[in-house]
Amino acid sequence: MKFINYKDDRRIKRDVSRLYVSAFPIEERPPVNIFFKFAKRENDELYAIYDDGFVGFTNILIYKDLCYVFFLAVSETKRNKGYGSKILSGIKELMEDKTIVLCYEEIDDKYPDNEMRKRRREFYYRNGFIDNNLKVNEYGVIYETCYIGKEKVKFEDYIKIYHSIFGEMVYDYVFEVK
């Protein structure tokens, strides 16, 4: 598998764009043009993954010794073939000296897709992530967090990751859920 950084090869944009729009609901993603604009920043890493064709992508936000897997998606034709786990392993290698945090949609029976949410959480746990005991509201969507690294990620640190990319406006749209 090969990870190609957007900063090194802008040709990945077409593959990533299609999957980005199809894999994530509009309320969970910035507009495509903003997504790629931020991916040019120093602390925002966007990787397309290839292995005999396009496999998927991941977008990682970095702040000091923390990184946030902002997006991770596997192409529909490559799903259920172990690529998600391989991508997470690649992220762990790329960010080996950092604590990695990621989110999944809140688990609650009130959601019609709750079983899918549970499967997603279990996937992360099978890949070594641990419950972070932190819920966040990001732009109106509630997420639970998990991490891998030295210690749990506090909300204060979590928000600093966002702030490093999006600036002051983040304080109006990202909240801890108690």
C-alpha positions in Angstrom: 0.0 0.0 0.0 1.2 3.5 -0.8 0.2 6.7 1.0 0.4 9.7 -1.3 0.2 13.2 0.4 -1.8 15.8 -1.4 1.0 18.3 -0.8 3.2 16.1 -2.9 0.8 15.1 -5.7 -2.3 17.2 -6.4 -3.5 14.6 -8.9 -5.0 12.6 -6.0 -7.7 15.2 -5.7 -10.1 13.5 -8.2 -10.1 10.2 -6.5 -10.3 11.7 -3.0 -13.1 14.1 -4.0 -15.5 11.5 -5.2 -15.1 9.3 -2.2 -15.2 12.2 0.2 -18.6 13.4 -1.2 -20.1 9.9 -1.4 -18.8 8.5 2.0 -19.7 11.4 4.3 -23.1 13.2 4.7 -23.0 16.9 3.9 -23.5 17.8 7.6 -20.3 16.0 8.5 -18.0 17.5 6.0 -16.7 21.0 5.0 -17.3 21.9 1.4 -14.9 20.2 -1.0 -13.1 23.4 -2.0 -12.4 24.3 1.7 -11.4 20.7 2.5 -8.6 20.8 -0.2 -7.7 24.4 0.7 -7.0 23.3 4.3 -5.1 20.2 3.2 -2.4 22.6 1.9 -1.6 23.7 5.4 1.4 22.5 7.4 -0.6 20.8 10.2 -3.2 19.2 7.9 -2.2 16.0 6.1 -4.4 14.5 3.4 -3.3 11.1 2.1 -4.7 9.0 -0.8 -4.0 5.3 -0.4 -3.4 3.1 -3.4 -2.9 -0.7 -3.7 -3.6 -1.9 -7.2 -5.9 1.1 -7.6 -7.4 3.7 -5.3 -8.2 2.2 -1.9 -9.3 5.3 0.1 -8.0 8.3 1.9 -7.4 9.8 5.3 -7.2 13.3 6.5 -5.2 13.9 9.7 -5.0 17.2 11.7 -1.9 17.6 13.8 -1.3 19.8 16.8 2.0 19.3 18.8 2.0 15.7 20.0 -1.7 15.0 19.0 -3.2 14.1 15.8 -6.9 13.8 14.9 -8.1 11.4 12.2 -10.6 13.9 10.8 -11.6 11.6 7.9 -11.0 8.0 6.9 -12.8 6.3 4.1 -12.3 3.2 2.1 -13.6 3.0 -1.5 -16.8 0.9 -1.8 -15.2 -1.7 -4.0 -12.3 -2.2 -1.5 -14.4 -2.5 1.7 -14.4 -5.6 3.8 -11.0 -6.6 2.5 -8.9 -5.5 5.5 -7.9 -2.1 4.0 -9.4 -0.1 6.8 -7.2 -1.9 9.3 -4.2 -1.5 7.0 -4.9 2.3 6.7 -5.1 2.6 10.5 -1.8 0.7 10.8 -0.3 3.1 8.3 -1.5 6.1 10.3 0.0 4.6 13.4 3.3 4.3 11.6 3.2 7.9 10.2 2.2 9.3 13.6 4.2 6.9 15.8 5.3 9.6 18.3 1.8 11.1 18.7 -1.4 10.3 20.5 -4.0 9.6 17.8 -7.7 10.5 18.4 -10.7 9.9 16.2 -14.4 10.1 16.4 -17.4 8.0 15.4 -21.0 9.0 15.5 -22.7 8.8 18.9 -24.0 5.3 19.8 -27.7 5.5 20.9 -30.8 3.5 20.0 -32.5 6.7 18.9 -30.5 6.6 15.7 -31.8 4.3 12.9 -28.3 3.4 11.9 -27.2 2.6 15.4 -26.0 -0.9 14.5 -23.7 0.5 11.9 -22.4 3.0 14.4 -21.7 0.1 16.8 -19.8 -1.8 14.1 -17.7 1.2 13.3 -16.8 1.6 17.0 -15.9 -2.0 17.3 -13.7 -1.7 14.2 -11.7 1.0 15.9 -11.5 -1.0 19.2 -10.3 -4.1 17.3 -7.5 -1.9 15.8 -6.2 -0.9 19.2 -8.2 2.3 20.0 -9.5 2.8 23.5 -12.6 4.7 24.6 -11.6 8.3 25.4 -14.8 9.0 27.5 -15.3 12.3 25.7 -18.3 13.2 23.6 -18.2 16.2 21.3 -20.7 18.2 19.3 -19.0 19.2 16.0 -21.1 21.5 14.0 -24.3 20.0 15.3 -23.3 16.3 15.1 -22.5 14.4 18.3 -19.5 12.1 18.2 -17.8 9.8 20.7 -14.0 9.7 20.7 -11.4 7.0 21.1 -7.6 7.2 21.1 -4.4 5.3 20.9 -1.4 6.7 22.7 0.0 7.7 26.1 -3.0 9.2 27.7 -6.7 10.2 27.1 -7.3 13.3 25.1 -9.0 16.1 27.1 -11.5 18.4 25.4 -9.1 21.4 25.9 -6.5 19.6 23.8 -9.1 18.3 21.3 -10.3 21.9 20.6 -6.7 23.1 20.1 -6.4 20.6 17.2 -9.4 22.2 15.6 -8.3 25.7 16.4 -5.0 25.2 14.8 -6.8 24.5 11.4 -10.0 26.5 11.6 -9.1 29.4 13.9 -11.4 31.2 16.3 -14.7 30.2 14.6 -14.3 26.7 16.0 -15.3 27.9 19.5 -18.7 28.7 18.1 -19.2 25.2 16.6 -17.4 22.6 18.6 -18.5 21.8 22.1 -18.0 19.1 24.8 -21.1 17.1 25.5 -21.6 16.3 29.1 
